[in-house]
Amino acid sequence: MKHLIDILNFIDQGGIISWILAILYFIVMAITLERVLYFIRTKSNFNQIKDTLQKAISNKNLFIFKHDKTMSKYKNAQSVHIINYYIDNRELDEKAFDESIEREAFILIGDMDKHIWMLSQIGHIAPLLGLLGTVIGLIESFQIMATLGADANVASFASGIWVAMITTANGLIVAIPSFFIFRVFERIIEKRSNDMTLAVSILNQLCTSESCHSTHIVNTSSYNKGSSKEEDIHESF
């Protein structure tokens, strides 16, 4: 309880900016917890999925994969979902099939990417808010010194500077974990997107006309971390 009071006092010393940063920190933690639970629920062993898929293809019966007992524990995995979607829709004509697979892949990537863009935005905004709080604190400190005039001393000025720097520290406390968690989630999404692409590629290359639909490889790993990703973020915002 004492530690909680100390933390609240530390935040309060930074003023309204520190309280805004504290709210942002709790948002980051809430998003992190929700996404961690999501990724745990949809985790899989892709090597095992790939082996089961190749076994089904070699037997010329993709429904072996759909009804495989070992795959039931991975039923929420993105790669299993895209494979099952492939099997269920393989009777479509080639163009419609390619478009439907790509559309389904983008939906799955969107589910994985849910709220994660906010971590990047908070990581950018938090240090700037901290700097703003420090500048405001410095202005107030100089105003106090101007008011005191000849009675001003180094101790009173140093006290004001110390309080002003609290917001900078709070901004970094929020920004650093935000960026780190964002990069970790980004890497997970990239890995799972590549798994979906590989799964579709295996189906395209190994399926025979008797066992499944023949189509071109659909690229589902368009999760781009470059400038286009930032444009998507701002558009969604």
C-alpha positions as CSV (number, residue, x, y, z in Angstrom):
1,M,0.0,0.0,0.0
2,K,2.9,2.3,0.9
3,H,4.5,1.8,-2.5
4,L,1.2,2.6,-4.3
5,I,0.9,5.8,-2.4
6,D,4.5,6.7,-3.3
7,I,3.8,6.1,-7.0
8,L,0.6,8.2,-6.9
9,N,2.5,11.0,-5.1
10,F,5.3,10.8,-7.8
11,I,2.7,11.1,-10.6
12,D,0.9,13.9,-8.8
13,Q,4.1,15.9,-8.6
14,G,4.3,16.0,-12.4
15,G,0.8,17.6,-12.6
16,I,-1.9,17.0,-15.2
17,I,0.6,15.9,-17.9
18,S,1.8,13.1,-15.6
19,W,-1.7,11.9,-15.0
20,I,-2.4,11.8,-18.8
21,L,0.8,9.7,-19.2
22,A,-0.4,7.4,-16.4
23,I,-3.7,6.9,-18.3
24,L,-1.7,6.1,-21.5
25,Y,0.4,3.6,-19.6
26,F,-2.6,1.7,-18.4
27,I,-4.0,1.7,-22.0
28,V,-0.7,0.2,-23.1
29,M,-0.9,-2.5,-20.4
30,A,-4.5,-3.3,-21.3
31,I,-3.8,-3.7,-25.0
32,T,-0.8,-5.8,-24.2
33,L,-2.8,-8.1,-21.9
34,E,-5.6,-8.5,-24.4
35,R,-3.2,-9.2,-27.3
36,V,-1.1,-11.7,-25.3
37,L,-4.2,-13.7,-24.5
38,Y,-5.3,-13.5,-28.1
39,F,-1.9,-14.8,-29.4
40,I,-1.8,-17.5,-26.8
41,R,-5.3,-18.6,-27.9
42,T,-4.3,-18.7,-31.5
43,K,-0.8,-20.2,-31.2
44,S,0.2,-23.3,-33.2
45,N,3.1,-25.5,-34.2
46,F,3.4,-24.8,-37.9
47,N,5.8,-27.7,-38.5
48,Q,3.2,-30.1,-37.2
49,I,0.5,-28.4,-39.3
50,K,2.6,-28.6,-42.4
51,D,3.3,-32.4,-41.8
52,T,-0.4,-33.1,-41.4
53,L,-1.2,-31.1,-44.5
54,Q,1.4,-32.9,-46.6
55,K,0.1,-36.2,-45.4
56,A,-3.5,-35.3,-46.4
57,I,-2.2,-34.2,-49.8
58,S,-0.2,-37.4,-50.4
59,N,-3.4,-39.4,-49.6
60,K,-5.3,-37.2,-52.1
61,N,-7.9,-36.4,-49.4
62,L,-7.7,-32.9,-47.8
63,F,-10.5,-33.8,-45.5
64,I,-8.0,-35.9,-43.5
65,F,-6.5,-32.5,-42.5
66,K,-9.9,-31.0,-41.5
67,H,-10.8,-34.0,-39.3
68,D,-7.3,-34.7,-37.9
69,K,-7.5,-34.9,-34.1
70,T,-4.1,-33.3,-33.6
71,M,-5.4,-30.2,-35.5
72,S,-8.3,-29.6,-33.2
73,K,-6.0,-28.0,-30.6
74,Y,-4.9,-25.6,-33.3
75,K,-8.4,-24.8,-34.6
76,N,-8.0,-21.1,-33.8
77,A,-4.6,-20.7,-35.5
78,Q,-4.5,-18.4,-38.5
79,S,-2.6,-21.0,-40.7
80,V,-5.2,-23.7,-39.9
81,H,-8.0,-21.3,-40.6
82,I,-6.6,-20.4,-44.0
83,I,-6.0,-24.0,-44.9
84,N,-9.6,-25.0,-44.0
85,Y,-10.9,-22.0,-45.9
86,Y,-8.8,-23.1,-48.9
87,I,-10.3,-26.6,-48.7
88,D,-13.9,-25.4,-48.3
89,N,-13.7,-23.0,-51.2
90,R,-11.5,-24.9,-53.7
91,E,-14.4,-25.5,-56.1
92,L,-14.6,-21.8,-57.0
93,D,-13.2,-20.6,-60.3
94,E,-9.5,-19.6,-60.2
95,K,-9.9,-15.8,-60.1
96,A,-12.7,-15.8,-57.5
97,F,-10.7,-18.4,-55.4
98,D,-7.6,-16.3,-55.4
99,E,-9.5,-13.2,-54.4
100,S,-11.4,-15.0,-51.6
101,I,-8.2,-16.4,-50.2
102,E,-6.4,-13.1,-50.2
103,R,-9.5,-11.4,-48.7
104,E,-9.7,-14.0,-45.9
105,A,-5.9,-13.6,-45.2
106,F,-6.3,-9.8,-44.9
107,I,-9.2,-10.3,-42.4
108,L,-7.0,-12.6,-40.3
109,I,-4.1,-10.1,-40.4
110,G,-6.5,-7.4,-39.4
111,D,-7.6,-9.5,-36.4
112,M,-4.0,-9.9,-35.3
113,D,-3.2,-6.3,-35.8
114,K,-6.2,-5.1,-33.8
115,H,-5.3,-2.1,-31.5
116,I,-1.5,-2.7,-32.0
117,W,-1.2,0.6,-34.0
118,M,-2.1,2.4,-30.7
119,L,1.1,1.1,-29.1
120,S,3.2,2.8,-31.8
121,Q,1.2,6.1,-31.6
122,I,1.5,6.2,-27.8
123,G,5.2,5.4,-28.1
124,H,5.6,8.5,-30.3
125,I,3.3,10.8,-28.3
126,A,4.4,10.0,-24.7
127,P,8.0,11.5,-24.9
128,L,6.5,14.7,-26.5
129,L,4.0,15.0,-23.7
130,G,6.7,14.5,-21.2
131,L,8.8,17.2,-22.8
132,L,5.8,19.5,-22.9
133,G,5.3,19.0,-19.1
134,T,9.0,19.8,-18.5
135,V,8.8,23.0,-20.5
136,I,5.7,24.1,-18.6
137,G,7.5,23.3,-15.3
138,L,10.5,25.3,-16.4
139,I,8.3,28.3,-17.3
140,E,6.6,28.1,-13.9
141,S,10.0,28.0,-12.2
142,F,11.3,31.0,-14.0
143,Q,8.1,32.9,-13.2
144,I,8.6,32.1,-9.5
145,M,12.2,33.3,-9.7
146,A,11.1,36.5,-11.4
147,T,8.5,37.1,-8.7
148,L,10.9,36.5,-5.8
149,G,13.5,38.8,-7.5
150,A,16.5,39.3,-5.2
151,D,15.1,36.8,-2.7
152,A,15.4,33.9,-5.2
153,N,17.9,31.2,-4.5
154,V,19.4,28.2,-6.2
155,A,17.5,25.8,-3.9
156,S,14.1,27.1,-4.9
157,F,15.0,27.0,-8.6
158,A,16.4,23.4,-8.3
159,S,13.3,22.3,-6.6
160,G,11.2,23.5,-9.6
161,I,13.5,21.9,-12.1
162,W,13.3,18.6,-10.3
163,V,9.5,18.6,-10.4
164,A,9.5,19.7,-14.1
165,M,11.8,16.7,-15.1
166,I,9.3,14.2,-13.6
167,T,7.1,14.5,-16.7
168,T,10.1,13.7,-19.0
169,A,10.8,10.6,-16.9
170,N,7.2,9.6,-17.0
171,G,7.0,10.0,-20.8
172,L,10.0,7.7,-21.3
173,I,8.5,5.2,-18.8
174,V,5.5,5.0,-21.1
175,A,7.2,5.2,-24.5
176,I,10.0,2.6,-24.0
177,P,7.7,-0.4,-23.2
178,S,5.2,0.8,-25.8
179,F,7.8,0.6,-28.6
180,F,9.2,-2.7,-27.3
181,I,5.8,-4.4,-27.1
182,F,4.8,-3.0,-30.5
183,R,7.9,-4.6,-32.1
184,V,7.4,-7.9,-30.5
185,F,3.7,-8.1,-31.6
186,E,4.8,-6.9,-35.1
187,R,7.3,-9.8,-35.3
188,I,4.6,-12.3,-34.2
189,I,2.2,-11.0,-36.9
190,E,4.9,-11.2,-39.6
191,K,5.8,-14.8,-38.6
192,R,2.1,-15.9,-38.7
193,S,1.5,-14.1,-42.0
194,N,4.5,-16.0,-43.5
195,D,3.0,-19.2,-42.1
196,M,-0.2,-18.5,-43.9
197,T,1.6,-17.8,-47.2
198,L,3.7,-21.0,-46.9
199,A,0.5,-23.0,-46.2
200,V,-1.2,-21.7,-49.3
201,S,2.0,-22.2,-51.3
202,I,2.2,-25.8,-50.2
203,L,-1.4,-26.4,-51.2
204,N,-0.8,-24.7,-54.6
205,Q,2.4,-26.7,-55.4
206,L,1.6,-30.1,-54.0
207,C,-2.1,-30.5,-54.7
208,T,-3.2,-32.5,-57.7
209,S,-6.3,-31.9,-59.7
210,E,-7.9,-34.8,-58.1
211,S,-7.3,-33.7,-54.6
212,C,-7.8,-30.0,-54.6
213,H,-8.3,-26.9,-56.6
214,S,-5.4,-25.6,-58.7
215,T,-4.6,-21.9,-58.3
216,H,-1.8,-19.4,-58.1
217,I,0.1,-18.7,-54.9
218,V,-1.7,-15.9,-53.0
219,N,0.6,-13.6,-51.0
220,T,-0.8,-13.2,-47.5
221,S,2.4,-11.7,-46.0
222,S,1.7,-8.2,-47.1
223,Y,2.0,-7.0,-43.5
224,N,4.5,-4.2,-44.3
225,K,6.4,-2.4,-41.5
226,G,7.5,0.4,-43.7
227,S,6.0,3.7,-44.8
228,S,2.9,2.0,-46.2
229,K,2.2,0.6,-42.7
230,E,2.4,4.0,-41.2
231,E,0.0,5.3,-43.9
232,D,-2.5,2.5,-43.0
233,I,-2.1,3.4,-39.3
234,H,-3.0,7.1,-40.0
235,E,-5.8,6.2,-42.3
236,S,-7.4,3.8,-39.7
237,F,-7.0,6.5,-37.0
